[in-house]
Amino acid sequence: MLRVKKIPKKDLFGIFFVIKSFGTTWDSYYGTIDALRPLFELKDFKKNISGFYINRIDGLVRISYFVSEENKQRAISIFKNFFKVNTISEVKIQRPTKTIVAEQYGGEELEERFRDFLALETQIGLELTKADLLHVKRLFATYCWQVRIASSPVKKHFEPTFNKYSQSYFSLTNTEKKRFLRELEERPNWAHMMVNFILGLDFKTYLFRKPKSISEINTILKQCNLDFQIPLDWKPMP
């Protein structure tokens, strides 16, 4: 279990775009995430990097991270050394700068809250995808096309899986769990970040008025060239 820390608003924001080839598009994406897992467990990483989140952009894994001014050079070295040793290709880099990450997600007044959310959803997502990737992809696809469109409560849909597969979520206090689920429910543009990490993309579900059936979702998944389908009798229980 990774440890979530509160991320200071003053911390700088940097990005690495990386990939490690494993064959198909989706094997490469999820394989790159698996290859990165030891990095996030390094003591030096935890000591020098305040927090991070992961998503997929243009076929690459984007690692966005927060770091203090005094630790920024050490942080860059930790990333680059790990990439070199593990033959992970560094495609682009954005050096740490002062950034309002929440500018398009509620504004500066939500900056610290948004940073903490991003770190926590990534931590939970890493544990979920390691435990049962296929189930979790189905969980988030049905969230997009059923729960989110219907504006249904997310607790029933997510919490059984979160409690079973994420020690980080399970270890939260009841108040912290309620807050995290409320953020997923009330802020779909925040939830988008976790959907993108889990599925490798997100869907413009706001264009649709009615939830989709499993058969309809499967058609959409095929059209989007995703590598899984959902059984017609599937339930969001692990």
Helices and strands as residue ranges (DSSP letters): E 12-19, H 25-41, H 43-48, E 51-57, E 60-67, G 69-71, H 72-85, E 89-97, G 101-104, G 108-110, H 111-142, I 143-147, H 148-150, H 155-165, H 167-170, H 174-186, H 188-199, G 205-207, H 214-223
